Amino acid sequence: MKSTKKKTITLRLVKGTIACSPQQRATINGLGLKRREQVRTLENTPSVRGMVKKVLHLVEVVSETR
């Protein structure tokens, strides 16, 4: 029997985007993060994980559910 519970990942923006490249800024905006210390819970998909990998130095993975 398959579980209908979605896998999620919770992110926190730990650094500002003032000195980032435009591509990194666009990735942060795509993740739905707007200001420092903001926390966002997203669905754990390969596209989201790829975006997190691009800006791993700016975000912190708070929690992950499987």
N, C-alpha and C positions, 0 to 999 in steps of 0.2 A: 504494500500500500504506500503510495507516494504522499509525502507531506506537502501541504499547501502553504506552509509558512515560507515567506520570502527571506532570502539571505540579505542581510544589511551590513553596511559599514558606516561607522560614525567618524567624522573628520572634524578637526579643529584647525583654524587658520592661526598659526603661531607667529608668523612674520608678516609684515606689511608688503605691499606690492609696489611701492614707490620706485624702487631701483630695479625692478624686473623688466624683462623684455616684453614687448606687446603680446607675444605668443603665450608666455606664462601668465600674463594678466588675463588673457582671454580664457585660458584653461581654468583659472581660479573662478572667473565669472561663470563658466560653464558648469562648474561644480556647485554653484549657488552660494558661494562664500563672498561676502562683501566687505567685512571689516575684521580686524584682529580679534582673536578669542571667540569668534562666532563658531558655533557647533552646528553641524548639519548631518542628518542621517539619510543615506542614499541606498538604493538597491545595489547589491554587490554583483555587478556585471563585468565582463571583460573590458568594455569600453570605459567604465568608471575607474577600474583598476589601472588601466593604461594612463588615464588622465592623472591619477594620483601619483603614478610613477614619474611622470614628467615634472611634477612640482613637489616631490617628496621633501625637499629642503625647506618648504614653506608651510607644509601641513603636518599634523600629527594624527595618526590613526588612534582614536580613543578606544573603540571597541569594534569587534567583528563577530557576527553571528553566522553560524553555518547551518 
